[in-house]
Amino acid sequence: MATARKGRELFTILETSADAESSTACDGRDSPLNLSADVKWFEIPYRKPDSDEEEEVREEEEEDDGGVGGGEGENGFAAAAAEPADAASFIAGGGCNIILVTGSNGIAHDEEEYAEDCYYSTSTNCSDATSNDSDIDFSDLEEEERRSFFCFGDDLDDDCASPDFWGEPDQVISIEPFSAVCGPQHSLGDDADTRDYFRILFPDSLFEHMVEQTNKYALYRQRRSGKSDPHWHPTDVREMKAYVGLNILMGINQLPDTGMYWASDIFIGNAGFKKTMTARRFEKLTQYLQLCDREFEPGRGERGYDGLFKVRPLLDVVENTMWDAYVPNRCLTVDKCSIVTKGRFSPAQCMPAKPLRKGLTVWMLCDSRSGYCHRAKIYVGRPVDDEVAASVGYRAVTSLVRGLEGQFHHVFMDSFFTSVPLLQRLLRNGIYACGPTQPGRKGYPEVLRPRNVGKLSQGEFYQCQRGNLVATVTRDLKVVSCLSTNSAPGIVGISPDQREGEAHGDEESDSVESSGASYGMPRPLPLLLYQENMRGVDLCDQLRECYQVGRPCKKWWRYFLWFYVNLCIVNAYIIQRESRGGTPPAGFNGKQFTQRHFRVRLAQQLIGDYQGARGMERAARKRHADSPVEYGHRLERMSERSRRCRNCTNKGLRHESVFGCKICNVHLCRGGCFSEFHK
């Protein structure tokens, strides 16, 4: 139990003792929202003393008995912690029951009844939502527009900074249920393969657009330089798909340098890469790869300027396909991910406290269960102070959840986004939210800030409430401040200690105490919900970071291109896994169809039977090896400039010649190299 702190305006102290923990374990069937079945939970009722005199008498009795109990502040803010024996006897007597509310307005009860019951509504279904929003750009030129957009005052029913805004945690909350079916939305049959699932998210129209803009950009560069590129010829859709397929395979078979895939060393070089296209052709496609028409790109300060102009066509397509292909489940996660970069880019952020110290930031809305990414927003710019940071987080979340209004989803986010104005806005739009926050943010209860709470013991926590909005401060490993609109006050859960459980896992017994399952410190319900559901973006990052797509380069927008290609692969894998129930596609002989198998199979289907110039030359050379002259192969002058003999290079020698074979497009020495090479 917590020690009483006199002279402070503290609200309810909600905690438990070891006796209460063992005697109040409830069945996992009725556990609150999306909690694991192994989480034991119970309710600590809120008890408000009748007067200050009774509280003083109670404190004197506790001091005389040598016990430690929770106290009441000077202004009458009550403490809800009873003595250990009283709490254990109350909970053992049936005071920990949770009444599930399935209606829209909750159940109204008297204070005496609510002191023994906690009202909390749960649901297991999801809802459909669609949107056609494009990406957002937080550039420095939009500073004035951004400040006027947030308008926090419009999202406050009352001034959240006023002393009367927060009240005691004794109010009934109401949570609406879901009624729709969630999951993948497509019309593919059982015979669909990996390429078909990838086409849902990355349609063939994008490949056609990439081919068109790449050919245009090659001509644009040649006109600007005033010289033609002799090694470039227009590309087509088949070659572009093969190019993307090779980039996917590079993430599986990783080598330090791109040229090593075409090395002549049999232990390093890849025969499939050599057969698909030459190293020079791959470099030329990488050099001229483009997604937009650079001739019509507006400059900074001009009308219609867009900082994401180079990737805007990709964003407009992929954002809609990712949103439409999978209907969001009930619990969603909002968090940021970082893209590693090399070089100096203005959008890159320095994050000294993160494992990735420098990178490009993308905010993501992911499913908490599967890790499917519904929407991603690119961040450009940086906040200059805490107020601007809160504004940026406010706008990012409202943009990510646009289209979910009135669907009653539960969104979990970290402390960068969580604020009182944001949770009020989401709650008014029919979206419940939960997440830790910074205690210095505007609207957070003054009485729950560190300078007023003081030093907390582990497991101790305080709560304030205003309707569905509940503020919590607790100490787990460190002090955590939290805001939620989907958690009733007074509910405590105890998660099993996995380390101790594994250490005693060999013991066999039917009872919880003797089975070796050790339960840790009790935590309030908002923190439990956050720990159970704040994993969607992490799951997506784990799948995405296993196999990178693309190679490091000097152009920042290329990182976003390959990021979205990789994201489409991860989403397509999740859709296939949930649509087929883990059943592998036809033709797969392995036991388990993993993401690696999905990527290899997708790359093979993108490449198909495509062979570039070098592949066709080698096939022709093999067919005509018996009589090269009969099929038009002859030694003739190739150019005015001498180049290395291909046959001598293969033998590790260095000789140059102006002669060679035009059909094979190689330089050869005037001697035995011609016949030896064609053999």
N, C-alpha and C positions, 0 to 999 in steps of 0.2 A: 504494500500500500504506500501511497505517496505521503510525504510529510506535508502538513498544512503550512501554507505560506501566508502569514497575516500581513495586512496592509497592501495587498495587491488585488487588482481586479481580474481574477482568474475565473474561468468558467469550469465546466465539468471535468473532473479527473476520472478517467475511465481506464481501469486496469484490472488485473486479476491476480490470484494467488495460485500456488501449486495445487491446493485442495480443490479450488474451483475448476482448474484445468482438467483434473482427472474425473470430476463428477459431472461435467457439463458437456461432454462430447456428444454432438448431435449426428444424426445419420446424414451421409453424403447425398442422399436422394433429395433433400430439401435445402441443400447448401445455396448460398446466395449466388449472384450472377457469375457464371463461368469460373467457379472455383473448382479446384481439383477435389476428387472424392476423398483424398487422404488428408485434407485440411479440416481439422476439428475447429468448430466455431460455436460461439454462444453469445448471448446478449447480456451486457451489464446495464441494468435499468437505471434510468435517471430518477433520482430522488431529491426533491426540493424540500428543504427544511421549512417549517412553518414560520419561524421567526429567528431573529438574531440571538435571542436569549437561549433558545433550544440548542443552537449551534455552539454557543459558548459553553453550555452545560455538557454537551457531547465532547468537546475538546478537553474540558477539565477531567471528565471521566476517563478519556483515553490516556491522558497524562498520568492519572492515578494508577491505571492498570498497566502502564509501561508499554502500551501499544502505540503503533504509528498509524495515523489515519489522515484522510484528506480533509482539508479545511475550506472555509468560505471566505471570500474577499470582503473588503469593507463595504462595497455597494450591494451586497446581497447576492452575488453570483454563487450559485450553490455548487457543492461538490457531490459527485455521484458515487464515490467509492465508499463502501461500507467496510466494517471490520472483516477479516478473513473468515471467521466462523459464521458471521451473518451472511456474507456473500455466498459461501458454500452451501449453507442451509437453504438460502433463498433459491439458488439455481437448482439445487437438488430437488427442491419442492415443486419444480415445474415452471419457474419464472424465466426460463431461457427460450421459450417457444417463439418461433418466428411465424407471424401470420402473413401469408402471401396475398397480395392485393392484385387482382386481375382486372379490376375496373379502371376507369379513367380518372377518378377523383379520390381514391383511397377510402379509408374507413374512418369516420370520426368517432372518437371515444372520449370519455372523461379522463381527467388527469390520473385518477386512481387506477383506471384500467390500463392506461398507457405506461404507468410505472412498472407494470408487469409484462407488457407485451411490446414487441418492436414490429413496426409495419414496414414491410419491404416487398416489392413486387419484382418478379423475375419473369423471363420469357426465353424461349429457345429458338424462335424463328427469326427470319430476316426479312428484308424488304428490298424492293427493286428501285433503282434510280438510274436515270440517264442524264447526260449532259454533253454539250458540244463546246465547252469552254476551251480556249486556246491557252498557251502559256502566258506567264506574266514576266515583266522585266522590271527589276528594281534598279534602275540606273540613276546616276547622280542628277541627271537632267529632270527626273521626275520627283524631285524632293518636295516642291511645293504641292504638286498634285497628290503625292503620297500623304502629306500631312493633312490635307483637306479631306482625304478619303476616309481616314480612320474615324474621326468624329466620335470619340468615346462617349461624349455626353449623350448622344442619341441612344446608346445601348444601355444606359442606366435608368432603371425605373426610379430609383432614388439615388442620392449621392452616397456612393459606397464608402466614402471617407468620413461620413458623419458618425458621431458616437452611437447614434440610435439605429444604425443600419443592421448590426449583428445582434442576435439574441441568444437565449439559452438553447441548448440542443434537446428540446423536448417537443419538436413539431413532427407531424406526420408527413412523410414524403410520398409522392405518387409517381410511378414509372409506368408508362404505357407499354403494352406488349406489341410484338411483331405479328405479322399475318401473311407474309409472302415467302416464297421458296427462293433460295439463293444458290449460287454456284455457277458453273460454266453455262454459257448460252450459245449454242451452235447447232448446226444441222448435220454434222458429220456422222457417218455410219461406223460400223465396227471395222470396216476395211480401210479406214483413214490411217495415214502414216504421218510421220513427224513433219514432213513438208506441208501437209494439209493443215496441221495445227499451227505451224509457224505462219502460214499464209493468212490465217485469221487476224493476226496482229501486225504482220509486215506484208501487206498485199503486193502483188506483182506490179501494180501501178507505181509503187515507190521505186522499184528497179528501173522501170521505164523512165521515170523522172530523173533518176541518177544518171542514166545513160545520156539523156538529152542534155542535161546541164554539164556533164563532163565533156562531151564533144564541143559544146559551145565555149566552155572555159578554155579548152585547148586552143581553139581558133583565136579567142580573145587574147590569150597570152602571146601567141605568135604574132598577132597584129601589133601588140604593144612593143614587143622586142624588135620587130622589123625583120625577123628571121624565121624561117620555117624549121620545124623539128623533123629531121629525116627518119627518126625512130618512132614517130607517132602515126597511127592510123586510127580512124574512128572505131569506137567500141560498140558492142551490141548487148542485148539483154542476157544472152547465154554467157557471154564472157564476164559480165558484171556479176551474175550469180556465182560463177566459178571463182571470181575474185573474192567475194564475201565468204564463200565456202573455205577457201584457203586461209583467210583470216581467222575463221572459227577453228580450223585445225591447228593453227599456230598457238592458240590458247591451250590446247591439249598436249601437243608436242612442242614444248617451249625450248627455244634456242636463243643464245644471247644476241645474235645478229641475224638480220633477215637473209643475207646472202648465204648463210650456212645451209639453208634448206636446199639450195641448188649446188652445193659443194660436190666436187668429183670424188671425195673420200666416201667410200661405201659405208663407213661407220657413222657418218654425219649427214650426208646428203639424203634427200627423200625422193625416191623414184616417182611417187605420185605427183609431187610438185613439179618435177621436171617434165612429166608427161602432160600436165595441164597447161602450163605456159612457161615462157622463159623468165629468167630473173629480170631482164631488162624490161620486158612487157609489164611485169608486176610493178616495177619501179615507176614506169610511165603512168600506169593507172593510178598509183598512189599520188603521183605528182599532180595530175590533172583532175583528181576526184573532186566533185563539186555538187552541191545541193541547190544552189540558187543562181540566178542570173546576175553576175557581178557587174554587168554594164549598167544596170538600173538600181544598184545599191545606193540608198541615200547616205550622205555623209553625216557626221556628228554635227548637230545643230540645225540640220535641214529638216524640212517638213516631212513627216513620215519616217523619221529615223527609228530604227529598231536595233537594239544591241544584240538581239538574237536573230538577225536577218539571215545569217548564213545557215541556220538550222531550222528556220521557221517552217518551211514546207514539210520537213520530217515531223516536227512537233504537231502540226495541224492534223496530220494523219494518225500518228501513233497514239496521241492522247485520246482520240475518239475510239480507236479500235480497242485499246486496253480497257476503257470504261465500259464499252458495250459487250465485250466478250465474257465478262464475269460479273454477275450481280453481287454487290457487296454483302457480306455476312453481317451479323449483329455487331460484333466487336471489331474495331478497326484501330490501327496505330498510326500516329503522325510523328515522324522523326526525320532527321536529316542523315544523309549519307555523303561521303566524300569520295571524290574521284582523284586518284593520284595523277600528278602532272609532272612534266619535266620542262624546265625553261621558266621564263618570267611572263606571267599573264596578269593583267589587271583584275580579272574576276577571281583569281585564286586567293584563298584565305590562309592565314597562318594560325595554326591551332597547337600551341606548345604543349597543352595538356593531353592531346590525343596521340594515339600511336602513329597516325598519319599527320605529320606536322604541317604539311602544306598541301592544299588540293582545292578542287572545285566543289562547291556545295550544291546539293540537290535535295529539296524537301519532298518526302514521299508519303503517300497514303496507302498503307498495306493492310491486308487481311491478317488479323492476329493469329489465326489458326494455320493457314496454309502458306502465308508469306506472299501471296499474289499482290502485285503492285497495281492498284487501280488508277493512280494519278501521280505524276511527278512534276515538280515545279523547279525551274532553274533559278538560283539566286545569284544576282549580280550586284555587287556593292556591299557595304558594311555599315552597321549602325555606329553612331558616334557616341551615344550615351545609353543609359538604361531605358529611358523613356522611348527613344527611337527604336531600341531593340524590342521593347514590348509591342510597339506599333507594327514592326515588321512581322513579328510572330503572329499578331492578331490578323493581319491581312493574309499571311500565308495559310493559316488554318481555315479561314473563311473561304479562301479560294479553293483549297483542296476538297472541302466537304460540300462545295456547291453542287446542288442536285440531290442532296440527301435530306432536304428540309421536310419535316413531317414524317420521316420514316422511323424515328426513334432508335437510331443507332447509338452505340456506346463508343466514344472516341477516347483513346488514351494517348497522352502526349507528355513530353518532358518539361522541365522547368523553364526552358527558353520560351515556350509558347503560353503556358498556363497563366491566366490572370482572371480577376473577377469580371471585368467587362466582357472578356471573351466567353466565359462560361455562361454569363447571363444572355449574351447574344445567341449562343448555341441552344440554350434551354428554351428560349423563346421561339426558336426555329424548329423545335422538336428533336433536338440532338442532345444526348447526355454525354458528359465528359468527366474525365478524372485525370489528375496528374499532379506531381510536385510543383512547387512554385517558389519564387524568391520572396522571403518574408518582407522585404522592403518595397514590394510592388504596391501600387495604389489600390486601395480597397481591401487589402488583407487586414484582418482584425488587429488592432493595436495591442490588445491584451495578449495575443498569441505570439508577439514578436519576441526575439531572444532576450531583449533587455527587460521585458516584463515577466517572462516565464522563468528565467533563471536556469539553473542546472537541473536537467531532468535525469532521472534514473532510467535504466534500460527497461523498456516495456511500458513506461508511463506516457500518457498522452492527454491532451486537452482538446476540446472541440467547441466551436461556435456554429450557429446555424441561422440561416434565413431562407425559409421555404425548403426547396430541394438543395440549395447551395449550402454545403457543409465545409467548414475550414477546420483543419486538424494539424496539430503539431505534436510530434512524438520523437522518441529517441530509440533507434534501433542500434546500428553500429555508430551512427551519428544522428544529429538532430535533423529531422525532415519536416518540412512544411508542405501541406497538401491541400488542394481544393477539389471538390467533387460535387456532382449533381445526381449521381446514381447510387449513393450509399447512404443508408440510414445511420444516424449516430448511435453509438453505444454497442455496436456489434464488434466482437473481437474474434479473431481466428488464430489458430496455432498450426503452423506448417511443420511437418516432420523434418528432423535434422537428417539430411541424406548421408552425411559422413558417418555419424554414429550408427545410423540404421544399417549402412553397409558393413560396418565393423562387427555388428552383432547379427548379421543377416543369416548366419548358419544356425542360430538357435531356433527351435521349433516350439511354438506354444500358441494357444488360441487366444490368450489375453493380450491386450495392448501393452501392459506393463512388462510382461515377461517375454514378449516376442522380440525385444531388441529394438523396436521402433521408438526412437527418442524424439520428443517434440520440443521445439525451441521456444523462443520468447513470443508471447502473444502480441499480435499486431492488429491495429484497427482495420476495419473493412476497406477503406479507400486504398490503403497501402497494399493489402492483399490483392485487391482487384488489379492494381497497377502492376504488381509483380507477375501476376498470372497472364496478363494480356498485353503488356508492353514488349512484345517480341516480334511483331510482324515485320518491321523493317530489318531487324537483325536476321531473321530467317531468309529474307530476300537477299540481303548482303552476303550471307554465307553461300547461297547458291550461285550468286553472281561472281563472287571473288574466287571461287574454285577454279574457274577457267576464264581468263580474260580474252577479249576479242580485240583485234587490232594491235598496232605497234606504236610505241612512243614517237611523237613528232613535234614540230614547232608550231603547229596551228592549233589553237585552243579549241576551236569548234569541232575538230576531229575527235577529241575525247568525248564530247557529247554525242556525236554520231555513233561511235562504237559502244558507248554506254547504253543508248536506247536499243541498239541491235542486240546487245547482251541481255537487256531487260526483256525484250520480246522473246528471246530464247527461254529465259527462266519462266516467264508467264505461260508460254506454250507448253513447256514441260509440266507445269502445275495443272494446266487444263487437261492435258492428255492423261496424267496420273489420276485425276479425279473423275474424268469421263469414263475411263476404262477400268476403274477400280483396281489399278495395279497390274492389270493384264497387259503383257507386252504386245507390240504389234506383230502382224504376221511376218514370218521369216526370221524372227529372233529366236536363237537357240539357247540363250543363257537362262539362268535361274531368276535373276532380278534385273529389270530394265531400269538402270540408274540414269542420272543426268549425263554422265559421260557417254553412255551408249546413245542417248538421245542426241547429243551434239555431234558425235561421229556419224551417226546415221543421217542427220540433217545436212551436214557438210557433204557427204557423199551424194545425197539426192540433189543438192544445189549444183554440184560440179557435174554430175551425170557422166555422159560420155564425151564431154567437151575436151577438145585437144587444140591447143594453140598452134602457132606456126612451127615451133620446134617439135612438138609432138607429131604433127603431120609429116615434117621432114624426116624424122627418125623412122616413121612407119614406111615412108616411101623408100628411104635408104635401105631398109631391111628387105623390102620386096625386090629391089633392083640391085642387090649386092652382087649377084652372079654376073651380070653384064651391065655395068653402069652406063657405058657408052650407048648401048642399044636403047636405053630409056631416056636419052638426052643429056646424061651427065658427061660433061667434058671440062677439061682444064682450059680456062680462058681468063683474060684480064678482068679483074673485079673492080678496081678503082685506081686512082692515081696515087693514093696514099697506101703505103704498105701497112699490113696488120699481122698480128701473130698467127702463125700456122696452127690450125686446130689440132692436127694430128701430132705435131711436135709438143704442143701444150699438154695433150693427154699423156704423153710419155715423160713429162717433166722437163722438156727442153724449151728453149726460147729461140725461135726463128721467125722472121717476118717475111711476107711475100705480098706482091700485088696481084698474084694469080689465085684462082680458086674455082669452086663449083657454084654456079649461080642457082642451080636448083636446090642444093643443100644450104646455100647462103653462108658458106664458110671459106676462109682463105687457106690455101694449101701451097706447099713448096713445089717447085718444078722438079720433080724427081719421083721417088717412090711413095711420097706421102699421098698422092691422089689415089692410087690403087689400094694402098694399105688402109686409107681411111674408109673407102667404100666397101671393104671386106668386113 
